[in-house]
Amino acid sequence: MWRAYTSLGFLEYSFIETVEAMHPFHIIRAAGGALFLIGSLIMVYNLWMTVRAGGAELATELGLQAAQ
């Protein structure tokens, strides 16, 4: 579609027609990007909770009082 030419050598489809034809693929790409973003946010939350909980457990293992 992007490289279709008329007999005179001009592009057969306009830019708008090409964008309209690509719309479903852009929706699929956006959905994939949203899944990637959600996975990254879950990773950041998991890392944050691990760091928060790690200090208290280490202090308990060493027999120290946790800072309050």
N, C-alpha and C positions, 0 to 999 in steps of 0.2 A: 504494500500500500504506500509506503514512504518513497519508494523508488519507481513508482508507476509513472510513465511518461505518455503524453499524447503523441500523435503522429508528427506534430510540429516541434516536439522536444520540450514542451512545458510539463510541469507537474500536473498529474491528472486530478489529484485531490488537494483541497485547500488545507491550510493549517488547522482550521476549526474542525473539519471532517476527520482529520487524523486524531485530534485531541478527543473528539467524541467517541471514536472507535477504541481509544485506549482507556476510556473511563473505567470499565470493569477491572482492568489490570491494575489501575491505580488504587481502586478500592481494596483489592486483594493485597497489594503492597502496603497500604496503610494499616490493614488488619494485622499483617505480619509485624510491622513496626510497633504497633500497639502491644502485641504479645511480647516482643523483645523488651520494650520499655517496662511493662509490668514485671517481667522476670528480673530486670535490673533493680527495680524498686524493692522487690521481695528480697533480693540479695543484700541490698543496703540495710533493710530492716533487720534481717537475720544477723548480719555482721554487727550492727549496733547493739542488738540484744545480747549477743555473745560477748562483746567487749564489756558491756555493763555488768553482766553476771560473772565474768571471769575474775575480776578483782576480789570480790567477796569470797569466792571459793578458794582462791589462792591464799588469802589471809587466814581462812579457816584451816586449811591444810597445814599452814606453818604454825598454827597455834597462836596467832596474833588476834587482837581485837580489831574488828572492822572499824574503819573511820566513820564517824557519824556526822 
